[in-house]
């Protein structure tokens, strides 16, 4: 079988190399101006580089569009008419609504569509990672062929029959999760300090927050912009998160302990019900992964970002443990540290008291509150350009530590996953 990849960015190249390693013939194309560079880089690895997507589509039995979600309609419209008769077509976008719309609009009506989404970045091999496969339009025979191709990647395959279910789950596991960490990054940037230099962020949970935030900002903004803005379920969930955070913050500044505790305990009892199978992250490992050069004496932290996430899950009636089938490292870590906080009675009590009465952390919480609503507004308005600009502003603030953060977070993910 000839596999063809249209779009040889970071993920396209990763999958081209992976399929060659699995024994398939692979060809690919990107923008014409990248032809020579890609030919020099990838042909020695056994990947045939063609001049454009028309050549790829005409030649290939299995065609994968590896392009940004915001550009998928334009790219499919350009090359769809060259689709080889009988070919299977897939996409690698992280939001399936615009991808499926483009396929249905532009591809020949008899085209078989078995699409996918890799729940990891290009820094990870597909082996052992989660790969969602969505059977949109395919006979049993064709679907079996497509699954065999995907299985060659040695990923953990999750099969779905409905792309809408994929987008609903991903709105929680990716869009809202990323927005929460991005809000932390923007808050620290706006406050003008690096969290690893602040004793309020010296604990194991905070090491996870910091490294995951840096990991997200180390990648390209378009990855996260499409997830948040082009997924129709994401805007609703982001709105719930912002509303949940706002409810809690108002009670904090009013020092309304009774209502604050009632909301936190109701959320705890719903999300971390005794029937859940817990992740149980190891605090000793979390404490190892600090970027600080100093030995800070840890100060109490309100952990407003985690209180808000758990309260938002409760308000939405979402069981985040169910969504682990589409887990990404940031989502699993976020759920893991929220679980650690809420299942540790002493730590949760300290968090509640700090949120209500410790004025030394209130300024940080105000910055976070503001950042959450900045991000929620951008996503709510569907402002792709504004999202990318906001992302890049925070990214530039942390620029000198992004590589360190990505490397350390990768090691932390590996250690905590054992």
C-alpha positions as CSV (number, residue, x, y, z in Angstrom):
1,X,0.0,0.0,0.0
2,X,1.2,3.5,-0.9
3,X,0.7,6.1,1.8
4,X,0.7,9.7,0.9
5,X,1.0,12.7,3.3
6,X,-0.1,16.1,2.3
7,X,1.5,18.5,4.7
8,X,5.0,17.8,6.0
9,X,5.2,19.9,9.0
10,X,6.4,18.5,12.3
11,X,3.6,15.9,12.7
12,X,3.5,15.1,8.9
13,X,7.3,14.3,9.0
14,X,6.9,12.3,12.2
15,X,4.2,10.1,10.6
16,X,6.0,9.8,7.3
17,X,9.1,8.5,9.0
18,X,7.0,6.2,11.2
19,X,5.2,4.6,8.3
20,X,8.4,4.0,6.4
21,X,9.9,2.3,9.5
22,X,6.8,0.1,9.5
23,X,7.6,-1.1,6.0
24,X,5.2,1.1,3.9
25,X,6.0,3.1,0.8
26,X,5.5,6.7,1.6
27,X,5.4,9.9,-0.5
28,X,4.5,13.4,0.6
29,X,4.4,17.0,-0.4
30,X,4.2,20.4,1.3
31,X,4.4,24.0,-0.1
32,X,6.5,24.2,-3.3
33,X,9.0,26.5,-1.7
34,X,9.9,23.7,0.8
35,X,10.4,21.1,-1.9
36,X,14.2,21.1,-2.1
37,X,14.7,21.3,1.7
38,X,12.3,18.4,2.3
39,X,13.8,16.3,-0.5
40,X,17.2,16.7,1.0
41,X,16.0,15.9,4.5
42,X,13.5,13.1,3.9
43,X,14.5,11.2,0.8
44,X,17.6,9.7,2.5
45,X,15.1,8.3,5.0
46,X,13.1,6.6,2.3
47,X,10.3,9.1,1.8
48,X,9.5,10.2,-1.8
49,X,9.0,14.0,-2.0
50,X,6.6,15.2,-4.7
51,X,6.0,18.7,-6.0
52,X,2.4,19.1,-4.7
53,X,-0.6,17.5,-3.2
54,X,-2.1,16.6,-6.6
55,X,0.8,14.2,-7.3
56,X,0.4,12.7,-3.8
57,X,-3.4,12.3,-4.1
58,X,-3.1,10.7,-7.6
59,X,-0.5,8.2,-6.5
60,X,-1.6,7.1,-3.0
61,X,-3.9,4.4,-1.7
62,X,-4.1,6.0,1.8
63,X,-4.0,9.8,1.9
64,X,-3.5,11.7,5.1
65,X,-4.0,15.5,5.3
66,X,-1.6,16.8,8.0
67,X,-2.5,20.5,7.9
68,X,-3.7,23.1,10.4
69,X,-7.4,22.9,11.2
70,X,-8.0,26.5,10.1
71,X,-6.5,25.6,6.6
72,X,-8.0,22.2,6.1
73,X,-10.9,23.4,3.9
74,X,-8.6,25.4,1.6
75,X,-6.1,22.5,1.2
76,X,-8.7,19.8,0.6
77,X,-10.5,22.0,-1.9
78,X,-7.2,22.4,-3.8
79,X,-6.3,18.7,-4.1
80,X,-9.5,16.7,-3.7
81,X,-10.2,16.4,-7.4
82,X,-6.9,14.4,-7.8
83,X,-7.9,11.7,-5.2
84,X,-7.1,8.2,-6.5
85,X,-10.2,6.1,-7.1
86,X,-10.7,3.7,-4.2
87,X,-8.3,5.6,-1.9
88,X,-8.8,5.9,1.9
89,X,-8.6,9.5,3.1
90,X,-7.7,10.6,6.6
91,X,-6.9,13.8,8.4
92,X,-4.6,14.6,11.3
93,X,-6.4,17.7,12.6
94,X,-7.2,17.9,16.3
95,X,-10.7,19.3,15.6
96,X,-12.9,17.1,13.4
97,X,-15.8,19.4,12.6
98,X,-14.0,21.5,10.0
99,X,-12.1,18.5,8.7
100,X,-15.2,16.3,8.1
101,X,-17.0,19.3,6.6
102,X,-14.1,19.8,4.1
103,X,-14.0,16.1,3.2
104,X,-17.8,15.9,2.7
105,X,-17.8,19.1,0.6
106,X,-14.8,18.5,-1.7
107,X,-14.0,14.8,-1.9
108,X,-15.6,12.5,-4.4
109,X,-18.8,10.9,-2.9
110,X,-17.4,7.4,-3.1
111,X,-14.3,8.2,-1.1
112,X,-13.8,6.1,2.1
113,X,-13.0,8.3,5.1
114,X,-11.3,6.9,8.2
115,X,-9.7,9.8,10.0
116,X,-7.5,10.0,13.1
117,X,-6.0,12.2,15.8
118,X,-2.7,11.6,17.6
119,X,-3.0,12.8,21.2
120,X,0.7,13.8,21.4
121,X,3.1,16.3,20.0
122,X,5.9,15.7,17.5
123,X,8.5,15.3,20.2
124,X,7.1,11.9,21.0
125,X,7.2,8.7,19.0
126,X,3.7,7.4,18.1
127,X,4.5,4.1,19.8
128,X,2.6,3.7,23.0
129,X,0.8,7.0,22.6
130,X,-3.0,7.4,22.2
131,X,-4.4,7.5,18.6
132,X,-8.1,8.1,18.1
133,X,-9.4,6.5,14.9
134,X,-12.8,7.7,13.6
135,X,-14.8,5.6,11.1
136,X,-16.7,8.3,9.3
137,X,-17.5,6.6,5.9
138,X,-16.1,3.2,5.2
139,X,-17.1,-0.4,4.4
140,X,-16.1,-3.1,6.9
141,X,-13.4,-4.3,4.5
142,X,-11.9,-0.8,4.0
143,X,-12.1,0.0,7.7
144,X,-10.1,-3.2,8.5
145,X,-7.4,-2.1,6.0
146,X,-7.3,1.4,7.6
147,X,-6.9,-0.1,11.1
148,X,-4.1,-2.3,9.9
149,X,-2.2,0.8,8.7
150,X,-2.8,2.7,12.0
151,X,-1.8,-0.4,14.0
152,X,1.6,-0.3,12.4
153,X,2.3,2.8,14.4
154,X,2.1,0.7,17.6
155,X,-0.1,3.3,19.2
156,X,-2.9,2.8,21.7
157,X,-5.9,3.0,19.4
158,X,-9.2,4.3,20.5
159,X,-12.0,3.6,18.0
160,X,-14.9,6.0,17.6
161,X,-17.8,6.0,15.1
162,X,-18.7,9.7,15.6
163,X,-16.4,12.7,15.1
164,X,-18.7,14.8,17.3
165,X,-18.0,12.6,20.3
166,X,-14.3,13.1,19.6
167,X,-14.6,16.8,19.6
168,X,-16.8,16.9,22.7
169,X,-14.1,14.9,24.7
170,X,-11.2,16.8,23.3
171,X,-12.8,20.1,24.3
172,X,-12.2,19.0,27.9
173,X,-9.0,17.1,27.5
174,X,-7.2,19.7,25.4
175,X,-9.0,23.0,24.8
176,X,-10.0,23.8,28.4
177,X,-6.9,22.2,29.8
178,X,-4.6,24.2,27.6
179,X,-6.6,27.4,28.4
180,X,-6.1,26.8,32.1
181,X,-2.3,26.5,31.8
182,X,-2.1,29.4,29.3
183,X,-4.0,31.5,31.9
184,X,-1.3,30.7,34.5
185,X,1.4,31.7,32.0
186,X,-0.3,34.9,31.2
187,X,-0.9,35.7,34.9
188,X,2.8,35.2,35.7
189,X,3.8,37.2,32.7
190,X,1.5,40.1,33.6
191,X,2.7,40.0,37.2
192,X,6.3,40.2,36.0
193,X,7.8,37.2,37.8
194,X,9.0,33.7,37.1
195,X,7.0,31.3,39.3
196,X,10.1,29.1,40.1
197,X,11.6,32.2,41.9
198,X,8.5,32.6,44.1
199,X,8.1,30.5,47.4
200,X,4.4,30.3,46.8
201,X,5.1,28.0,43.8
202,X,7.7,25.7,45.4
203,X,5.7,22.5,45.9
204,X,5.3,19.4,43.9
205,X,1.9,20.4,42.5
206,X,3.4,23.8,41.4
207,X,6.3,22.1,39.7
208,X,3.8,20.2,37.5
209,X,1.9,23.5,36.8
210,X,5.1,25.3,35.8
211,X,6.6,22.6,33.6
212,X,3.3,21.8,31.9
213,X,2.7,25.6,31.2
214,X,6.2,25.9,29.7
215,X,5.7,22.7,27.7
216,X,2.5,24.2,26.1
217,X,4.2,27.5,25.3
218,X,7.2,25.7,23.8
219,X,5.0,24.6,20.8
220,X,3.4,26.5,18.0
221,X,0.4,28.7,18.8
222,X,-1.7,27.5,15.8
223,X,-2.0,24.0,17.4
224,X,-3.8,25.4,20.4
225,X,-5.8,28.1,18.6
226,X,-7.5,25.7,16.3
227,X,-8.4,23.4,19.2
228,X,-10.0,26.2,21.2
229,X,-11.7,28.2,18.5
230,X,-12.7,25.7,15.8
231,X,-14.2,23.1,18.2
232,X,-17.8,24.0,18.7
233,X,-17.9,22.3,22.1
234,X,-14.8,24.1,23.4
235,X,-16.4,27.6,23.6
236,X,-19.1,26.3,25.9
237,X,-16.7,24.5,28.2
238,X,-14.3,27.4,28.3
239,X,-17.3,29.6,29.3
240,X,-18.2,27.2,32.1
241,X,-14.6,27.3,33.4
242,X,-14.5,31.1,33.4
243,X,-17.8,31.3,35.2
244,X,-16.7,28.7,37.7
245,X,-13.5,30.7,38.4
246,X,-15.4,33.9,38.7
247,X,-17.9,32.5,41.2
248,X,-15.1,31.3,43.4
249,X,-13.1,34.5,43.1
250,X,-16.0,36.6,44.2
251,X,-16.6,34.5,47.3
252,X,-12.8,34.7,48.1
253,X,-12.7,38.5,48.0
254,X,-15.9,38.6,50.1
255,X,-14.4,36.0,52.5
256,X,-17.7,34.1,52.3
257,X,-16.4,30.9,53.8
258,X,-19.6,29.1,54.1
259,X,-20.6,29.3,50.4
260,X,-17.0,28.8,49.2
261,X,-16.7,25.6,51.2
262,X,-20.1,24.4,50.0
263,X,-19.1,24.7,46.4
264,X,-15.6,23.2,46.8
265,X,-17.0,20.2,48.8
266,X,-19.8,19.6,46.4
267,X,-17.3,19.5,43.5
268,X,-15.0,17.2,45.4
269,X,-17.7,14.7,46.2
270,X,-18.9,14.6,42.6
271,X,-15.5,14.5,40.8
272,X,-13.6,12.4,43.3
273,X,-16.3,10.0,44.2
274,X,-15.2,6.8,45.9
275,X,-16.1,4.8,42.8
276,X,-13.3,6.5,40.7
277,X,-10.1,4.7,39.9
278,X,-7.5,7.3,41.0
279,X,-4.3,8.3,39.2
280,X,-2.3,8.7,42.5
281,X,0.6,10.8,41.3
282,X,3.7,10.5,43.4
283,X,4.5,13.7,45.4
284,X,8.1,12.7,45.9
285,X,8.6,12.6,42.1
286,X,6.7,15.9,41.5
287,X,9.0,17.6,44.1
288,X,12.1,16.5,42.1
289,X,11.2,18.6,39.0
290,X,11.9,22.2,40.0
291,X,13.4,24.9,37.9
292,X,14.5,26.9,40.9
293,X,18.1,27.5,41.8
294,X,17.2,28.3,45.4
295,X,15.9,26.2,48.2
296,X,12.7,28.0,48.9
297,X,10.7,27.5,52.1
298,X,7.3,26.8,50.6
299,X,4.4,29.2,51.2
300,X,0.7,28.3,51.1
301,X,-1.0,28.6,47.7
302,X,-4.7,28.9,47.0
303,X,-4.5,26.7,43.9
304,X,-7.3,28.7,42.4
305,X,-6.7,27.2,39.0
306,X,-7.3,23.7,40.3
307,X,-10.3,24.6,42.5
308,X,-11.9,26.3,39.4
309,X,-11.3,23.3,37.2
310,X,-12.8,20.8,39.6
311,X,-15.8,23.2,40.3
312,X,-16.3,23.6,36.5
313,X,-16.4,19.8,36.0
314,X,-19.0,19.6,38.7
315,X,-21.1,22.4,37.1
316,X,-20.9,20.8,33.7
317,X,-21.7,17.3,35.1
318,X,-18.4,16.0,33.5
319,X,-16.6,13.0,34.9
320,X,-13.0,13.7,33.8
321,X,-12.0,10.1,34.5
322,X,-14.3,9.0,31.6
323,X,-12.4,11.4,29.3
324,X,-9.0,9.7,30.0
325,X,-9.7,7.5,27.0
326,X,-8.6,10.6,25.0
327,X,-6.0,11.7,27.5
328,X,-3.0,13.9,26.7
329,X,-0.1,14.4,29.0
330,X,-1.2,17.9,30.1
331,X,-4.8,16.6,30.8
332,X,-3.6,13.6,32.8
333,X,-1.3,15.8,34.8
334,X,-3.9,18.4,35.5
335,X,-6.4,15.8,36.6
336,X,-3.7,14.1,38.6
337,X,-2.7,17.2,40.6
338,X,-6.3,18.2,41.1
339,X,-6.9,14.7,42.5
340,X,-3.8,15.0,44.7
341,X,-5.1,18.3,46.1
342,X,-8.7,17.3,46.7
343,X,-7.8,13.9,48.2
344,X,-5.3,15.4,50.7
345,X,-7.5,16.8,53.4
346,X,-4.8,18.9,55.0
347,X,-3.6,20.4,51.7
348,X,-7.2,21.1,50.6
349,X,-7.9,22.9,53.9
350,X,-4.7,25.0,53.5
351,X,-5.8,25.9,50.0
352,X,-9.3,27.0,51.1
353,X,-7.9,29.0,54.0
354,X,-5.3,30.7,51.8
355,X,-7.9,31.5,49.1
356,X,-10.2,33.2,51.6
357,X,-7.8,34.9,54.1
358,X,-4.2,35.1,52.9
359,X,-3.8,38.5,51.3
360,X,-0.2,37.8,50.3
361,X,-1.4,35.5,47.5
362,X,-4.5,37.6,46.5
363,X,-2.5,39.7,43.9
364,X,-1.5,36.5,42.1
365,X,-5.1,35.3,42.2
366,X,-6.3,38.6,40.7
367,X,-3.8,38.2,37.9
368,X,-5.0,34.7,37.2
369,X,-8.7,35.8,37.4
370,X,-7.9,38.5,34.8
371,X,-6.0,36.1,32.6
372,X,-8.8,33.5,32.6
373,X,-11.3,36.1,31.4
374,X,-8.9,37.5,28.7
375,X,-8.5,34.0,27.3
376,X,-12.2,33.2,27.6
377,X,-13.1,36.4,25.7
378,X,-10.7,35.7,22.9
379,X,-12.0,32.2,22.5
380,X,-15.6,33.3,22.8
381,X,-15.1,35.9,20.0
382,X,-13.5,33.2,17.8
383,X,-10.5,35.5,17.4
384,X,-7.7,33.2,15.9
385,X,-5.4,36.2,15.4
386,X,-5.9,37.5,18.9
387,X,-5.4,34.0,20.3
388,X,-2.0,33.6,18.6
389,X,-0.9,37.1,19.6
390,X,-1.8,36.5,23.2
391,X,0.0,33.2,23.1
392,X,3.1,34.6,21.6
393,X,3.2,37.4,24.2
394,X,3.4,34.9,27.1
395,X,5.7,32.6,25.1
396,X,8.3,35.5,24.7
397,X,8.3,36.1,28.4
398,X,9.4,32.6,29.2
399,X,11.6,32.2,26.1
400,X,14.8,31.5,27.9
401,X,13.4,28.5,29.8
402,X,11.0,26.9,27.3
403,X,13.5,24.2,26.1
404,X,14.4,23.4,29.7
405,X,10.7,23.2,30.5
406,X,9.9,20.9,27.6
407,X,12.9,18.6,28.4
408,X,12.1,18.4,32.1
409,X,8.4,17.9,31.5
410,X,9.0,15.0,29.2
411,X,11.1,13.3,31.9
412,X,8.5,14.1,34.5
413,X,5.7,12.7,32.4
414,X,7.7,9.5,31.9
415,X,8.5,9.1,35.6
416,X,4.9,9.9,36.8
417,X,3.5,7.5,34.2
418,X,5.3,4.5,35.5
